[in-house]
């Protein structure tokens, strides 16, 4: 039995697409990948090289095979359902669970199963669909994202990604500068870079400001932790898979109980859109840098549990059926 993955026809590779390719390579190493399906043209780039790309209509899927489709592309499900495959919807962002699903069509009425990208997403799906799905988390590339022996001295450098709620990032910057007029800070927008460039930029920063939401299991904060940045900002809800408060009385999600993890506080987290809360977190991170708090230890413990081996175990557990993947 083989596993097939549908790759959505997007103009640029998203973080979700990158996770699909991670899963494909894991299955390929296990000898269980049938192919990656595309609509019109297979994507190019080094990330896509060495994988079996198959035009959707020509895929040799068979009864008993497994077919994985990311959320937001329900029309692609028919390819697997017609072939009698075990068909799974992989939800990588809780906010897109119903994206593309026709009005009046309910997930409960379709012969599909589900996967989730994180514990918060799995919890959300359980509340909505009545059943908790297995989890396959993204894997962090620690060969690329790693820290230096020390950070640059002098001006405090705060990195952020302007494509993630740029207006809110600007509000945070203005409020921080208004409250701290004597602070020597450089704000580094991280955009238009390849993954290697992002890693280098993060290694040059002392703090990473997280402004993205909603999120399923955001990788940039994990990458920033791996590069030695203290992290501050929004969780997107899905970030609670690994985000834990440094401040004992800091913001916590309502309704969702955080899963047990071996690490403690690894950042200063605020409610999505709470710009003042994010500023207070920035001030806390700046103070921590001057006091040498043990946050890097917690960050390292967090990063260590999002490796390739961890992801492989989750893939095997999630996709195993009758003893095979």
N, C-alpha and C positions, 0 to 999 in steps of 0.2 A: 504493500500500500504506500502511496506517495502523498505528499502534501504540496498543494499548489497555492500560490499567492497572487492576488490581483493587485496590480500596481496602477494607481489612479493617473489619468492623463493630465498632469499639472505642468505648467510652463517651467517652473523651477522646483528643485528638490526641497521639500519641507523637512522639518525634523521628524514628522511622522513617517514620511517616505524612507528616511534614513533608517528608522527602526525596522521597517518592513524588510529592508535589505540586510540588516543585522540578522533578523530571524531567518531569512533565506540562506545566508551563509552558514548559519548554525545547522540548518537542516541539510544543507549540501555536505557539510562535514560529517553529519550523521548518516549520509547516504539515503536520505528520505525526501529530498526535494525533487518534485516532478518538474516544476518550472515556474517562472514568473510571467503572468499574463499581462499583455498590454493591448490597448484598443487599436491604435493606428501605427505609431512608430515607437520602437523601444527607446528609452532615454539613453543619452550618452554620458560620458564622464568616467573618471577613474573609479568612482564608487560603484558603478554598474558593471564594470569589466569582470569577466570570468564567470558570469552567472548565466543559466539557461533561460533566455528570453523567448517566449512563445506567443505568437499572435492569438488573441483570445478565442477566435473561432476555430483555430486549428489545434487547440490543446487536447492531448490524449487522456483526459480525465476519465476515470472509470468508477463503477460502483465500489464503494469501500474506501475510495480515496478521501482525503480531507482537503477542503477548499476554504481559504481564509480571505475575507474581504474587509478592508478598513471601513469604518463607519462613514456615512456620507455618500456611499455609492451603492444604494440598494438595487439599482437596475443590474449591477454586475452579479448579483446573487443567482440569477437565473442560469448562468453558465454551469454552476455546480449542481443546482437543484435538478436540472434536466438530465444530468449524468448520474444521478443517484448518489452524489457525494455527501459526506458529512460536511455541512456548510456552516462556517462560523463567521460572525461579525466581530471584528477586533476594534473595540472602542478605545481610541487614544485620546479623546477629549469628551468629557461628559456633556458639554454644551452642544455637541454635534450629533448626539445619539439619534435624533429624529430628522437630521438634515437629509433632504432628498426623498424622504418617505412620503408617499402620496397621502393627502388628507383622507381620513377614514380607514387607512390601512394601519393595523396594529401589529407590533412586533410579536405579541402573544399568539397571533393567528398564523404566523409564518413558521415553516419547518426549519428553523435555524437555531444554532446555539451561539453563545457569546464568549468573548474574551475581554479582559480589561487590562489597561496599561499600568494601573496602580491600585492601591488599596482604597483610596477615596473614590476613585471611579467605580470600582467594584461595589462599594457600599452604595453609591448613588444608583447604580443599575439595579441593585437588590431592592431598593425602595421603590423604583419605578416598575421593574419587570417581575418582581416577586421571587427572584432567584439570584444567588450570588455567583458570578462567573469566576473561572480561574484567571490568574494574573500572569502576564508576561511583561516584565519591565524592560526599559531600554538599558543598554550596556554603555558604560563610560569608557572611552578610549584613553586609558592612562598612559599609553605610550606617547600620545600627543598632548594630553592635558595633564601637566605635572608642574610642580612648583620649582622655583630656584632656591638656592641656599639662603638668599635674603632679598628683600624688596628694595627698590630704589630709595635712597635717602632724600630728604628735603621735602618738597611740596607733596601734599597728600593728593593722590590720584584716585578719582572715583570713576569707574567704568560703568557704562550703561548701554543698552541697545535701543536706539531711537525708534526702530520699527515697532517696538512694543509700547503702545500708548505714549507716543511722543509728547503730547500736550501735558500729560500728568508728570512725566519726567521733568519737563521744563518748570512746572509749578513747584516740584520738590526742590529743584535747584534754586529757584528764586526765594523760596521760603528759607532754605538753609542759609543762603547768603545774607538775607535780611536779619536772621537771628544771630549769625556768626560773622559780623563784618570784618573781623581781624583774621579769620581763618584763611590760610594759604592753601587753596584747593584748585586742582586742575580737573575739569570734567572731560572725560574721554569717551566720545561716541564710538561705539564699536559696530561698524556696518560696512558692507561692501567688501568684506574680506573672506578668503577661503578659511577652512577650518584651522589650518596651520597659522594663518594670520590672526585669527580669533584667539588662539592659544597664546601667541606671543603678546597680544594686547592685554590679555588677562594677567599674564605674568608680570606685566609692568604696572598693574594696578594694586592698590592697597585694599580697596573696597569695591564691591560690585553691587550696583543698585538694580534690583529686580522690579520691573514695572509691568510685566506681562500678566494678563488674565483675560478670559478663563484659560486654565491649563489642565492637562491630563496627568503628566509626570514630567515637569519641565527639566530639560537637560542643562540649559545655560547656567543655572545656579550651581548644579553639581560640578560642571566644568570649571566654574569660578572657584569653588572650594578646592578642587584638585590643583588649581594654579595658585593657591595660597591667599585668595581674597576673602576678607570678611564679607558676609552677605547680609543685605538689608532689603526689605521691600515686601511686595505682594506675593501671595502663595498661589493664586489662581485656583484654589481649593485642592487641585490635584497635587500640589507641592507638599501637602501635609503627609504624603507618603514618607518623606524623609525630613522635612523641615521641623525643627523643634526650637522652642524659645530659649534664648539666653536669659531673658528677664523672667523671673519666676511668676510674675503677675501679668505677663504679656498677653496679647490677643490670642484667643483660641477659637476654633470653629464651633458652631452650635449644632448639636444633634449628632455629629459624627465623633465617635470616640477614637482618639489616636491609637494606632497599633503599637504594641510594645517593640521597642528597638533598643539595641545595646548602647547607643550614644545619647548624650545629653544635648544641651542647647548649642545649636550650630549657626544661629543667625538671629537677627532682630526683625521679626515678621509682623506685618500689620494687615488689617483688613484691605481687601481689594478696593482701590480708589481712595484710600485714606492717606492723602498726601501729607498731612501734618504728622500722622503716626509714622510714616516713612521717614520724615525729617527727624523725629525724635529717635528713631532707630539709627539713623546716620550719626547723630550726635553720640549715641551709645557706643557705636562701633569705633568712632574716633577716640573716645575715652578709653575703650578697651585696648586700642593700639598703643596708647601712651602708658597703660598700666600692665601690659603683658599678660592679659587674662588667658586662660587655657582653652580658648575657643578653637585654635588650630587642631588640637587633639581630637575634639569632637568632630570637626570637619573631616579629618583623616579617617576616623571610624565610619563616618557616613559614606564617604567615597569608596571605601574598601568593600562595601556590600553591593555595589552596582557594577560588578565586573562581568566579563564574558562568561566565566564559569557559572556564576549565579544565574545569568540569563538562560544558559543552556539547560540547567536543571529545571527552570520554570517552563521552558518550552517542552521538555520531555513530559513533565507532570501534566501540563495543560492539554497537550495534544495526544497523549497516550490513550489508545482505545484497543481493548483486547490484547494488551501487552506489547503493542507496537506503535510507533509514531507515524 
